[in-house]
Amino acid sequence: MSLMNKTGLYIHVPFCGSKCNYCDFNSYVGKMDLAEEYFACMKKEIDLYRDEMALNKIGTIFIGGGTPTCVEPRFIGEILNECREKYHVSEPCEITIESNPGTINEEKLKEYGQYGINRISIGLQAYQENLLKYLGRRHTADEFVSSVEMAQKAGFDNINADIIFGIPGQTLKDWKDTLSVLTDLGVTHISAYDLKVEEGTRFGDMRDTGKLIEMEDELDREMYHYAIEYLKQQGFNHYELSNFAREGCECRHNLIYWNCLEYLGLGAGAHSFLQDIRFENQATIEGYIEYLSKGQKPVEERYVRDFCEKMSEYMFLGLRLIDGVSREKFEDRFNQNIFDAYAAKIDRLKKKQLIETDDKSIRLTRLGLDLANQVFVEFV
């Protein structure tokens, strides 16, 4: 399925059973009693965008959170049915749901399949029990294995696992074992994220008080390079900084983000990019409900970018992709030669050996993968 002329749809489910120590996502614990009203309001939001979405063909749907699988499956099914009724949802459509071990079972998975969900992302983060506890995860490694096996039995043939490296106390052997378990289980996609300690999280507080010592860069980089080499040997394509997929199993929804294509975000705190404008919703569940109860779109912020900002955004998002930024696509979009538009920046980054170019594209080098933020900041 080509992504061109396709729109992504993101559905945010902010409910969670607990807040992990590293999590800075827009999620809330102890508010499940608001779920019924929340999803009723989301149906109203869907209807409010009916006219704007009239000419858009939805090629991907991503149900994220929070933990979408901690709410009753019927809520998910009702929202997907509403989207199909009000919008043009292409067939086939990649429909992903995020989950955590312990929040899915055979009955739920069967229901998700009936709703047309054909891709599932399961959060492992680490295979070692001590690391799971340190991260604040509520599940065990065995529960993750059971979740994957249940998903496979239910007919899901596109399964992603989220994992984290750079965890304080994590060893290279821990990391190798985690990767080995995933390839043995037969997952088709792996998202391997470098731990980022963010302000406002439990880990952020621990760092500020000296109770958390971040991993040394040398070991952190060794873990990343090992993942790249090992997963390549196992038949995975490294297609984005943190993402690896078996052939044909790349996350099409995320490719919409990285290629600066349009998407609509529904729910509390969701971000959108439509008609060349970026906007984001009210973040709190209560605030979101209040907007929709009044028949208003729950938009809090809008960002209108000038021409140079659009080009810059296209560059630093596109450079996340291992194939880099295509000269032809850049020219088609902006009517400019990429090597003329960014001649000085390209020359400077090439001298630092952070990017490489040919007549077709610009992409990160191996060193550039390690120092990607130094590259991205050139285009901000």
C-alpha positions as CSV (number, residue, x, y, z in Angstrom):
1,M,0.0,0.0,0.0
2,S,1.4,3.3,-1.0
3,L,1.3,6.1,1.6
4,M,1.0,8.8,-0.9
5,N,-2.4,10.5,-0.8
6,K,-3.2,8.6,2.4
7,T,-4.0,10.1,5.8
8,G,-3.2,8.7,9.1
9,L,-5.6,8.5,12.0
10,Y,-4.4,8.5,15.6
11,I,-6.7,7.6,18.5
12,H,-5.4,8.4,22.0
13,V,-6.5,6.3,25.0
14,P,-5.1,8.0,28.0
15,F,-6.1,5.5,30.6
16,C,-3.4,3.4,32.4
17,G,-3.2,0.9,35.3
18,S,0.0,2.5,36.6
19,K,2.6,5.1,35.6
20,C,6.0,3.7,34.7
21,N,9.0,5.4,36.2
22,Y,10.3,6.7,32.8
23,C,6.9,7.6,31.3
24,D,6.2,11.1,30.2
25,F,3.3,10.2,27.9
26,N,-0.1,11.8,28.3
27,S,-1.6,9.1,30.5
28,Y,-3.6,8.9,33.7
29,V,-4.1,6.4,36.5
30,G,-7.3,5.9,38.5
31,K,-9.6,7.6,36.0
32,M,-11.2,4.6,34.4
33,D,-14.6,5.8,35.6
34,L,-14.4,8.5,33.0
35,A,-14.0,6.0,30.1
36,E,-17.6,5.9,29.1
37,E,-18.0,9.6,28.9
38,Y,-14.5,10.0,27.2
39,F,-15.3,7.7,24.3
40,A,-18.8,9.2,23.9
41,C,-17.0,12.6,23.5
42,M,-14.6,11.1,21.0
43,K,-17.5,10.1,18.8
44,K,-18.5,13.8,18.9
45,E,-15.0,14.8,17.9
46,I,-15.0,12.4,15.0
47,D,-18.2,14.0,13.7
48,L,-16.8,17.5,14.1
49,Y,-14.0,16.7,11.6
50,R,-16.4,15.0,9.1
51,D,-16.3,17.9,6.6
52,E,-12.6,18.5,6.9
53,M,-11.9,14.8,6.3
54,A,-14.4,14.4,3.4
55,L,-11.7,14.2,0.8
56,N,-9.1,12.3,2.9
57,K,-8.5,8.6,2.5
58,I,-7.4,7.0,5.8
59,G,-4.6,4.4,5.1
60,T,-3.5,3.8,8.7
61,I,-5.0,3.9,12.2
62,F,-3.0,3.8,15.4
63,I,-4.6,3.3,18.8
64,G,-2.1,4.5,21.4
65,G,-1.9,5.6,24.9
66,G,-1.8,5.2,27.8
67,T,-2.8,1.5,27.6
68,P,-5.6,1.1,25.1
69,T,-6.0,-2.6,26.1
70,C,-6.9,-1.7,29.7
71,V,-10.3,-0.4,28.7
72,E,-13.2,-2.5,27.6
73,P,-12.7,-3.7,24.0
74,R,-16.2,-2.5,23.1
75,F,-15.0,1.1,23.4
76,I,-12.3,0.5,20.8
77,G,-14.8,-1.3,18.5
78,E,-17.3,1.5,18.7
79,I,-14.8,4.2,17.9
80,L,-13.5,2.2,14.9
81,N,-17.0,1.7,13.6
82,E,-17.7,5.4,14.0
83,C,-14.6,6.2,12.0
84,R,-15.6,3.9,9.2
85,E,-19.1,5.4,9.2
86,K,-17.9,9.1,9.1
87,Y,-14.6,8.9,7.2
88,H,-13.2,7.1,4.1
89,V,-11.2,4.2,5.6
90,S,-9.2,2.4,2.9
91,E,-9.2,-1.3,2.7
92,P,-6.8,-2.8,3.5
93,C,-6.0,-0.4,6.3
94,E,-3.1,-1.0,8.8
95,I,-4.8,-0.7,12.2
96,T,-2.4,-0.9,15.2
97,I,-3.3,-1.2,18.9
98,E,-0.8,-0.7,21.7
99,S,-0.9,-3.1,24.7
100,N,0.9,-4.2,27.8
101,P,1.3,-7.8,29.0
102,G,-1.4,-8.6,31.6
103,T,-4.0,-6.4,29.8
104,I,-4.8,-8.8,26.9
105,N,-6.3,-12.2,26.8
106,E,-7.6,-14.6,24.1
107,E,-11.1,-13.1,24.3
108,K,-9.9,-9.5,23.9
109,L,-7.6,-10.4,21.0
110,K,-10.4,-12.2,19.2
111,E,-12.6,-9.1,19.6
112,Y,-9.8,-6.8,18.3
113,G,-9.5,-9.0,15.2
114,Q,-13.2,-8.7,14.6
115,Y,-12.8,-4.9,14.7
116,G,-10.3,-5.1,11.9
117,I,-7.2,-4.5,14.1
118,N,-4.4,-6.3,12.3
119,R,-1.2,-5.1,14.1
120,I,-0.4,-5.2,17.8
121,S,2.4,-3.5,19.7
122,I,3.3,-5.2,23.0
123,G,5.4,-3.4,25.6
124,L,8.2,-5.6,26.9
125,Q,10.9,-3.0,27.7
126,A,13.3,-5.5,29.2
127,Y,13.3,-9.3,29.7
128,Q,14.9,-9.3,33.1
129,E,12.7,-9.2,36.2
130,N,14.9,-6.8,38.1
131,L,14.9,-4.3,35.2
132,L,11.1,-4.6,34.8
133,K,10.7,-3.8,38.5
134,Y,13.2,-0.9,38.3
135,L,11.3,0.5,35.3
136,G,8.0,0.3,37.3
137,R,6.5,-2.3,34.9
138,R,3.6,-4.3,36.3
139,H,4.1,-7.4,34.2
140,T,6.6,-10.3,34.2
141,A,8.7,-11.6,31.3
142,D,6.7,-14.7,31.2
143,E,3.5,-12.7,30.8
144,F,5.1,-10.9,27.8
145,V,5.9,-14.3,26.2
146,S,2.3,-15.5,26.8
147,S,0.9,-12.3,25.3
148,V,2.9,-12.8,22.1
149,E,1.9,-16.4,21.8
150,M,-1.8,-15.5,22.4
151,A,-1.6,-12.8,19.7
152,Q,0.0,-15.2,17.2
153,K,-2.7,-17.9,18.0
154,A,-5.4,-15.2,17.5
155,G,-4.1,-14.6,14.0
156,F,-1.9,-11.5,14.4
157,D,1.0,-11.9,12.0
158,N,2.4,-8.4,12.5
159,I,3.5,-8.0,16.1
160,N,5.8,-5.3,17.4
161,A,7.7,-5.3,20.7
162,D,8.9,-2.2,22.4
163,I,12.2,-2.5,24.3
164,I,14.6,-0.1,26.0
165,F,18.3,0.1,26.3
166,G,20.5,2.4,28.4
167,I,18.7,1.4,31.6
168,P,20.8,2.0,34.7
169,G,22.0,-1.4,35.9
170,Q,21.4,-3.1,32.5
171,T,24.3,-5.2,31.2
172,L,25.2,-5.9,27.6
173,K,24.2,-9.6,28.3
174,D,20.8,-8.4,29.5
175,W,20.3,-6.6,26.2
176,K,21.5,-9.5,24.1
177,D,19.2,-11.8,25.9
178,T,16.2,-9.5,25.4
179,L,16.9,-9.3,21.6
180,S,17.4,-13.0,21.4
181,V,14.0,-13.7,23.1
182,L,12.2,-11.5,20.6
183,T,13.7,-13.0,17.5
184,D,13.1,-16.5,18.9
185,L,9.4,-15.6,19.5
186,G,9.0,-14.5,15.9
187,V,7.9,-10.9,16.4
188,T,8.0,-9.1,13.1
189,H,8.9,-5.6,14.3
190,I,11.1,-4.3,17.1
191,S,11.2,-0.7,18.4
192,A,14.4,-0.3,20.4
193,Y,14.5,3.0,22.3
194,D,17.3,4.6,24.2
195,L,16.2,5.5,27.7
196,K,15.6,9.2,28.0
197,V,15.2,10.6,31.5
198,E,12.5,13.3,31.3
199,E,11.6,16.0,33.7
200,G,8.4,15.3,35.6
201,T,8.9,11.5,35.7
202,R,9.8,9.3,38.6
203,F,13.2,8.8,37.0
204,G,13.6,12.6,36.5
205,D,13.0,13.1,40.2
206,M,15.5,10.4,41.1
207,R,18.1,11.9,38.8
208,D,17.6,15.4,40.3
209,T,18.2,13.9,43.8
210,G,21.2,11.9,42.8
211,K,19.4,8.5,43.1
212,L,19.7,7.7,39.4
213,I,23.0,7.5,37.6
214,E,22.6,7.3,33.8
215,M,24.4,4.7,31.8
216,E,27.8,5.6,30.4
217,D,27.7,6.6,26.7
218,E,30.2,3.9,25.6
219,L,28.0,1.0,26.9
220,D,24.8,2.7,25.6
221,R,26.3,3.0,22.1
222,E,27.6,-0.6,22.3
223,M,24.1,-1.8,22.9
224,Y,22.7,0.2,20.0
225,H,25.3,-1.0,17.6
226,Y,24.8,-4.6,18.7
227,A,21.1,-4.3,18.0
228,I,21.7,-3.0,14.5
229,E,24.1,-5.8,13.7
230,Y,22.3,-8.6,15.4
231,L,18.9,-7.8,14.0
232,K,20.3,-7.4,10.5
233,Q,21.7,-10.9,10.8
234,Q,18.2,-12.1,11.9
235,G,16.6,-10.7,8.8
236,F,15.3,-7.3,10.1
237,N,15.6,-4.1,8.1
238,H,16.8,-1.2,10.1
239,Y,14.6,1.4,8.5
240,E,14.4,4.2,11.1
241,L,16.6,5.3,14.0
242,S,14.9,3.1,16.6
243,N,12.9,0.7,14.4
244,F,13.5,-2.6,12.8
245,A,11.2,-4.7,10.7
246,R,10.9,-7.9,8.8
247,E,10.2,-7.3,5.1
248,G,6.8,-5.7,4.6
249,C,6.2,-5.2,8.3
250,E,7.4,-1.6,8.7
251,C,5.0,0.6,10.7
252,R,3.1,2.4,7.9
253,H,1.5,4.8,10.4
254,N,4.8,6.1,11.7
255,L,6.1,6.4,8.2
256,I,3.3,9.0,7.7
257,Y,4.8,11.1,10.5
258,W,8.4,10.8,9.3
259,N,7.4,11.7,5.7
260,C,5.4,14.7,6.9
261,L,2.1,13.4,5.5
262,E,-1.3,14.4,7.0
263,Y,-2.8,12.8,10.0
264,L,-5.7,13.5,12.4
265,G,-5.3,12.9,16.1
266,L,-8.4,12.2,18.2
267,G,-8.5,12.2,22.0
268,A,-6.9,14.1,24.9
269,G,-3.5,15.6,24.0
270,A,-3.6,14.2,20.5
271,H,-1.6,16.0,17.8
272,S,-2.7,16.5,14.2
273,F,-1.3,17.8,10.9
274,L,-4.1,18.7,8.5
275,Q,-4.2,21.2,5.6
276,D,-0.6,22.3,6.4
277,I,-1.4,23.2,10.0
278,R,-0.2,21.4,13.1
279,F,-2.5,21.5,16.2
280,E,-2.9,19.7,19.5
281,N,-5.8,18.9,21.8
282,Q,-6.4,19.7,25.4
283,A,-4.3,17.2,27.4
284,T,-6.5,16.4,30.4
285,I,-9.3,14.0,30.2
286,E,-11.6,16.4,32.0
287,G,-10.7,19.3,29.8
288,Y,-11.2,17.3,26.7
289,I,-14.6,16.1,27.8
290,E,-15.6,19.7,28.7
291,Y,-14.8,21.0,25.2
292,L,-16.8,18.2,23.5
293,S,-19.7,18.6,25.9
294,K,-20.0,22.1,24.6
295,G,-19.8,20.9,21.0
296,Q,-16.4,22.4,20.5
297,K,-13.3,21.0,19.0
298,P,-10.8,20.4,21.9
299,V,-7.9,22.2,20.2
300,E,-5.6,24.1,22.5
301,E,-2.7,25.1,20.3
302,R,-2.2,25.7,16.5
303,Y,1.0,26.1,14.7
304,V,1.2,27.8,11.3
305,R,4.7,27.4,9.9
306,D,6.4,29.5,7.2
307,F,8.0,28.0,4.1
308,C,11.5,27.6,5.6
309,E,10.1,25.9,8.7
310,K,8.2,23.4,6.6
311,M,11.5,22.5,4.8
312,S,13.4,22.3,8.0
313,E,10.8,20.0,9.5
314,Y,10.8,17.8,6.4
315,M,14.6,17.5,6.8
316,F,14.9,16.6,10.4
317,L,12.0,14.1,10.3
318,G,13.1,12.6,7.1
319,L,16.7,12.1,8.3
320,R,15.3,9.8,11.0
321,L,14.8,7.3,8.2
322,I,17.8,5.1,7.4
323,D,17.3,5.8,3.6
324,G,17.4,9.5,4.4
325,V,15.8,12.4,2.5
326,S,15.2,11.9,-1.2
327,R,16.4,14.7,-3.5
328,E,13.5,14.0,-5.9
329,K,10.8,14.1,-3.3
330,F,12.2,17.2,-1.7
331,E,12.2,19.0,-5.1
332,D,8.6,17.8,-5.9
333,R,7.4,19.1,-2.5
334,F,9.3,22.4,-2.3
335,N,10.4,23.2,-5.9
336,Q,14.0,23.6,-4.7
337,N,17.2,21.7,-5.1
338,I,18.0,20.2,-1.7
339,F,21.7,20.6,-2.2
340,D,21.3,24.3,-3.0
341,A,18.8,25.0,-0.2
342,Y,21.1,23.5,2.4
343,A,24.5,23.8,0.8
344,A,26.4,25.2,3.8
345,K,24.7,22.9,6.3
346,I,25.3,19.8,4.2
347,D,29.0,20.7,3.7
348,R,29.5,21.3,7.4
349,L,27.8,18.0,8.4
350,K,29.7,16.1,5.8
351,K,33.0,17.4,7.1
352,K,32.0,16.1,10.5
353,Q,31.2,12.8,8.9
354,L,27.6,12.9,10.2
355,I,25.9,12.6,6.9
356,E,26.6,11.1,3.5
357,T,25.2,12.1,0.1
358,D,24.8,10.9,-3.4
359,D,22.9,12.3,-6.3
360,K,19.7,10.7,-5.0
361,S,19.6,11.4,-1.2
362,I,21.1,12.7,2.1
363,R,21.3,10.2,5.0
364,L,23.0,9.7,8.3
365,T,26.3,7.9,8.6
366,R,27.0,5.4,11.3
367,L,28.5,8.2,13.4
368,G,25.4,10.3,12.5
369,L,23.2,7.6,13.9
370,D,25.0,8.1,17.2
371,L,24.9,11.9,17.1
372,A,21.6,12.3,15.3
373,N,20.5,15.3,17.5
374,Q,23.6,17.2,16.3
375,V,22.3,16.8,12.8
376,F,18.7,17.6,13.5
377,V,19.5,20.8,15.3
378,E,21.1,22.1,12.1
379,F,17.7,22.1,10.6
380,V,15.6,23.4,13.5
